[in-house]
Amino acid sequence: MLDTSTVCEAGFLTVSRKRLLAPDGEEHDRTVVHHPGAVVVVPIDGDDALLVRQYRVAVEGEILELPAGKRDVPGEPPAETAARELEEEIGHVAGRMELLCEFFNTPGFCDEYSYLYLATELEETARNAVSAEEAHMQIERVPLDRVEAMIASREIVDAKSIIGLLLAKQHLAARS
């Protein structure tokens, strides 16, 4: 890395320009979006996953996806962020939370790193929506045996949800 400069700060995101030296000696500029990281939760209730349908401005439409959120509380462990998001978005507390995987969302231009959890032994609690998006999202039950068909038919197109649902199905099948 030869140089890094901040291009802009926008809410929780920072955009930087990085000047790199390639192996052949040429210099290149790359733009990187810095993100605080995220959590994703696969809440399982019986034979169903609980998903949320919400409007996403970037795609100008509603998407069916797993509960998820930014790691925007300094020092908060990812599992606590996941538990908080589960309560805020779908009004449930998990008796059991298991880390299934960790991944970079879009490493070609962004450093967002996500922790994906399986939440089981769910108990309903008061929904604690803290944002306009959370207040307007709809909770939908998705039978686990329909997941692959819903992905194939493009009813589920969100990458973190596809990863989470398929891993959860595999994990639960191995557990039984």
C-alpha positions in Angstrom: 0.0 0.0 0.0 1.5 3.3 -1.1 -1.1 5.7 0.1 -4.7 5.8 1.5 -7.0 8.8 1.6 -10.6 9.3 2.6 -12.8 10.2 -0.3 -16.0 10.7 1.8 -17.8 9.7 4.9 -21.5 8.9 4.6 -23.3 7.8 7.8 -21.8 4.5 8.9 -19.7 4.1 5.7 -16.4 5.6 4.7 -15.0 5.5 1.2 -11.3 5.6 0.7 -8.9 5.6 -2.3 -6.0 3.3 -2.0 -2.9 3.6 -4.1 -1.2 0.2 -4.7 2.0 -1.1 -6.2 1.3 -4.1 -8.4 3.8 -7.0 -8.7 4.9 -5.6 -12.1 5.8 -2.2 -10.6 2.8 -0.3 -11.9 0.7 1.8 -9.6 -3.0 1.5 -9.4 -5.8 3.3 -7.6 -8.7 1.3 -6.0 -11.8 2.6 -4.2 -12.8 0.8 -1.0 -16.0 1.1 1.0 -15.4 0.6 4.7 -18.3 -1.0 6.6 -18.5 -1.7 10.4 -19.5 -5.3 9.7 -22.8 -7.2 10.1 -24.6 -10.1 11.6 -27.1 -12.4 10.0 -29.5 -14.7 11.9 -31.4 -17.8 10.6 -34.3 -18.1 13.1 -35.8 -21.5 13.0 -39.3 -22.2 14.5 -40.3 -25.8 14.0 -39.9 -26.6 10.2 -39.9 -22.9 9.2 -37.4 -20.1 9.0 -38.6 -16.6 10.0 -37.7 -14.0 7.4 -38.5 -10.4 6.9 -39.8 -8.6 3.8 -38.5 -5.1 3.7 -38.0 -2.3 1.2 -34.4 -1.8 0.1 -33.7 1.6 -1.5 -30.6 0.3 -3.3 -32.7 -2.1 -5.4 -35.9 0.0 -5.3 -38.1 -2.8 -4.1 -38.9 -5.2 -1.4 -36.7 -8.2 -0.6 -37.4 -11.3 1.5 -34.4 -11.8 3.7 -33.1 -13.1 7.0 -32.9 -10.7 10.0 -29.6 -8.9 9.9 -28.0 -5.7 11.0 -24.8 -3.6 11.3 -22.3 -4.1 14.0 -22.8 -0.5 15.1 -22.3 -0.7 18.8 -18.6 -0.4 19.6 -17.2 -3.4 21.5 -20.4 -5.4 21.2 -19.6 -9.1 20.5 -21.2 -10.4 17.3 -23.5 -12.9 19.1 -24.9 -10.0 21.2 -25.5 -8.0 18.1 -27.3 -11.0 16.5 -29.5 -11.4 19.6 -30.4 -7.7 19.6 -31.2 -7.8 15.9 -33.4 -10.9 16.3 -35.4 -9.0 19.0 -35.6 -5.8 17.1 -36.6 -7.3 13.7 -38.9 -10.2 14.6 -39.6 -10.0 18.3 -37.9 -13.3 19.3 -35.2 -14.4 21.7 -33.2 -17.5 20.9 -32.5 -20.2 23.6 -29.7 -21.4 21.4 -27.5 -19.4 19.1 -24.8 -21.1 17.0 -22.2 -19.5 14.7 -22.5 -21.2 11.3 -20.0 -19.2 9.3 -18.3 -15.9 8.7 -17.8 -14.2 5.3 -16.9 -11.1 3.3 -20.0 -9.8 1.5 -18.5 -8.1 -1.5 -14.7 -8.1 -1.2 -14.1 -6.7 -4.6 -14.9 -3.2 -3.3 -16.0 -3.4 0.4 -14.6 -4.7 3.6 -17.9 -5.7 5.2 -17.5 -8.9 7.2 -20.5 -10.8 8.4 -21.2 -13.4 11.2 -24.0 -15.8 10.4 -25.9 -17.5 13.3 -28.5 -20.2 13.6 -31.1 -19.3 16.2 -33.3 -22.1 17.6 -35.4 -22.6 20.7 -37.2 -19.3 19.9 -39.4 -17.5 22.4 -41.6 -14.6 21.4 -41.0 -11.3 23.1 -41.9 -7.7 22.4 -40.6 -6.5 19.1 -38.2 -3.7 19.7 -38.0 -2.0 16.3 -35.6 1.0 16.5 -35.7 2.2 12.8 -38.3 3.1 10.3 -37.2 0.1 8.2 -37.7 -2.3 11.1 -41.1 -0.8 12.0 -42.4 -1.5 8.5 -40.9 -4.9 7.7 -43.2 -7.8 7.5 -42.4 -11.2 9.1 -42.9 -14.2 6.9 -42.6 -17.9 7.7 -40.8 -19.9 5.0 -40.9 -23.7 5.2 -37.4 -25.1 5.1 -38.4 -27.7 2.5 -39.3 -24.8 0.1 -36.0 -22.9 0.4 -34.3 -24.3 -2.7 -37.5 -23.8 -4.9 -37.8 -20.2 -3.6 -34.1 -19.5 -4.5 -34.6 -21.1 -8.0 -37.7 -19.0 -8.6 -36.0 -15.8 -7.4 -38.4 -15.4 -4.5 -35.2 -15.3 -2.4 -32.4 -13.3 -4.1 -30.5 -11.9 -1.1 -27.0 -13.5 -0.9 -26.7 -13.6 2.9 -30.1 -15.2 3.1 -29.3 -17.8 0.5 -26.0 -18.7 2.3 -27.7 -18.7 5.7 -30.8 -20.8 4.8 -28.8 -23.4 2.9 -26.2 -23.7 5.7 -28.9 -23.9 8.3 -30.7 -26.7 6.5 -27.4 -28.6 6.2 -26.5 -28.1 9.8 -30.0 -29.1 11.1 -30.0 -32.2 8.9 -26.6 -33.3 10.3 -27.8 -32.6 13.9 -30.8 -35.0 13.6 
